Amino acid sequence: MSLRAHDEGRLHDKVAIIVGAGQTPGESIGNGRATALRFAEEGARLVLVDQNLESVQETLAMAQEHGAEGYCVQADVREEAQCRAYVEAAMKHFGRIDILHNNVGIGTGDAGATSISEAAWDQIQSVNLKSVVFGCKHALTVMRAQRSGVITNISSVAAVCTIDLVAYKASKAAINAYTQSLAVSNAMYGIRANALMPGLLDTPKGIEGYVASGHDREALLEQRNRQVPLGDRLATAWDVANAALFLASDEARFITGVCLPVDGGQSARIG
């Protein structure tokens, strides 16, 4: 990837916190890493947060190869104190926060309505929703004082489409509602808040777990490609990253409270 000069970038000199900027191992790239690299390409200064320090350091090294300035924070974002800590780290290193991008999410152990366990429910809500709420809580204090800022929360088309995974769906529907509430309650401070709803993705998290459990990679990709109306192909992390870049940029200066599908038309089928 060839980066343009930072003074020409759409996020020139903006400070962006990307939560979930590492990734699980795999043949493709994950949403958080792709977003970090796209933001770096457009001149952002990066605070990269992940529970896996080695992985997030790899992301930062990739960005730094192209001249990006950044800092890594290891955090378990299920804990409010650790959400507060990465906000404090951003302020210590850069003195402001322009963008908060919440990318953490899991579906491990999810099940249908009569099978879901209490432990799986609590874990999924804690990772997917609690991490967003408390990251926003502490970043908003800074953004309100600045009277500017952009928050993008990664939801899913599962929020609006029928799936038999009740905890994941509930967490993503809650993110949509929470994001709309954020947008309205913080508009007076010049803060925008939006959600992205990816569909099926060719990412390590979207594919590798199924392959590890015995699914044939090519057969799985072919079966999932057929579910996407636009081009009969899965989205990649770059598709999500490009949408995130648009929402974070001044090109989207009058867009807030939006839950934007990035799904090749999957969610349109419900209409």
N, C-alpha and C positions, 0 to 999 in steps of 0.2 A: 504494500500500500504506500503510495507516494503522498506525502503531506504537503499541503500548500503553506506558504509563509503565514505564521500565526497572526500577523497584523492584518491579514486579509480574511481571517476566519469568522464564521458566523457566531462563534462564542468567544471571540477574542477577549482575553483577560478575565473571563468569567470563572468563578470558583464553583466547581461542581463536585458534590458528594455523590458517589455511586455506591449504593449498598448492595452487596452481592456481586462484586466485580471480579471475583475468582470464578472457577467453574469446575465441574466434575470432569474427569478424564474422558476423552472421546476423539473421534476422527474429525469432528466439526468444531465450530466455535460457539460459545454460549452467549446469551443475551447481554449479560453484564460486561463481559470482556469486549464484545463487539461495540457496545455503547461507549465504553471507556475509550476505545480507539477512535471511534467517530468523533467524540467530543474533543479528543486530543488533536485530531486532524483539523478541527475548526478553532483551535487556539485556546481551549479551556485549560485551566489549572485544576488538577485532579486530587481529590481525597478519596481513595479507594478502600472500601470496607468489606471485610469478609471474615468468616470464622476460620477459614483455611489460609493462614498467613503465607505459606509457600506459594499457593496458587495466585493469590492477589498480588504478590510480589512479581510473579511472572507477567501478570497483566501490566503492572507499572513499568517493568523493564521493556516491554514491547512498545509502550507509549514513549518512554524516554529515548528509545532509539531514534525517534523522529523529533526530538527536541522538546517534548512536553515536560512540564514541571509538575511534580506530584508527590504524594505522601500516602503511605499505607497505614491502616489501622485494623488490627485484629479485634473482632468483637462478636459476641454472641448476642444478636439483636433481639432475642427473646427477653433480655434484661434491660429495663429502662435505664439503669445506671450506665450501661455500656452504649446505649443510644446517645445519652447525654455526653459521654466521653468522646465519641467521634465528632460530635458538633463542636465540643470544646477544642479538639485537636485542629479542626478546620479553622477556627478563629485564631488559635495560637499561631498557626503557620501562615495563614493568608489574610486574616483580619476581616473576612466577610464570607457570606454564603449566598451565592446567586441561584444555584440549582440544587435540589435534592431529588435524586432518582432512586426510588425504592424498587429493588429487583428481586428480593428474596422470596422464595416460595417452594413448598413441598406438597406432595400428596401421599407420602409414605403411610401405608397402613389404612388408607381410606377404604370405605366399603359402602354398601347400600343401607337403606334406612333401618332395616331389621338386623343388620350385622355390624354396624359401626361400634367400635369400642370406645370407652370413655378416654382411655389413654391416647388413642389415635386422634380423636376429636380435639382434645386439649392441645396436643402437640401441633396439629395443623393450624388451629386458630392462633396459637402463640407465635409460630413462625410467620405465617402469612399475613395476619392482621395486626397482632400486637406490635410487631416490629415496625409496621407502617405508622400506627397511631403514636407511638412514643418517639420515633424518629422525627415525625412531623411536629410533635409537641415542642421539642427542644429547638429544632431548626426555625420554627415559626417565631420564637422569641427574637431571634436574630433578624429574620426577614421583616418582621413588623417594625423593628427599630430602624432598619434600612429603608422601609417603605417600598420594598421591591423584593421579588423572588419568584421562582418557579418550582413547583412540585409536580413530579410525574410518578404515579404509582402504577406498577405493573399488575394488572388484573388478568382476565382471561375471558375468552368467549364462553367458557363454562358458566360464567355468571348469568348468561342469558339463554344458553342452550341446555337441553336436557341431557344430563349425564347421571349415571348411577353411582356417583361418588359424593356423598352428601356433605362431608366436611369441607372438601376442596371447593365445591360449588358455593356453599354458604360463605366461606371466607372471601371468595372473589366477588360475590354479590355485595357483601359488606364493604369491601374496598370501593366499589363503584359508588355506593350510597355515601360513604365517608368522604370520598373525593369531591362529590357534588356539594356536600355540606362545607367542606374546606373552602371551595371556590367562592361560595356566597359569603361566608363569614369573614373571609380575608380579602375580598375585593377592595374594601375601603383602604387597605394598606398597600395596594398596588401589587398584590401577590396573586399569581395564577396557579390553579391546581387542575390537573387533568389525569385521566387514566388511559392506559393502553390495554387493549384486550387482544393478545395474540391468539391465533388458532393453533392448529397442528404445526409443529416446528421440527425441522431437521437440526436439532441441537443435541449436545451430549446428554442433557437431562431428559430430553424428549425421546431419545432413541436408545441410549446405551443400557439403561436398566432392563429394557425388554430383551435386548440382545443377550445380556448376561444371564437372563432367565431361560434362554434357549430358543428365542425367536430368530429366524433367519433374517439378517439385516436387509438384504435386497427385497425379499418378499414383504417385509414389514413396510419398507419405504414405498414399494409399489402400491400396497393396499391403502396406505395413508394418502399417497398422492391422489388416488382416485376420489378421495373425499373432498378435495378442494376444487371448487368450480373454476377458479381463475388459473388456466394453464395446466390443470391437473398436476400440480406440484406443491410440495410443502413450502412454507415460508422458511427463510433462514434467519439467523440472528441479525444479519445485516438489514433485513427488512424492518425488524423491530427497532434497531439502532437508528435507522434513518428517520423513522416516525418520531422517535424520542428526540432526535436532533431538531426536527422541525418544531415540536412543541416547546423545547427549551429555548429556541431562538426568538429574536425579535420579530421574525416573520409571523409568529403566532401571537403577537402582542395583544390581540383582542379575542383570544380563544381561552375560555376557562369553563370548568364544569363539564367538560366533554369526556365521554367514555368511547374511545376511538378503536374500532376493530381493526386488527391487522391480520386478516384471516383468509384473504382470497375469495371472499364471498360466502364463507361457511355460515356465518350468523344470519346472512340475508335470507337464507332458506326458511327461517321461521316466519318471514313475512309473506 
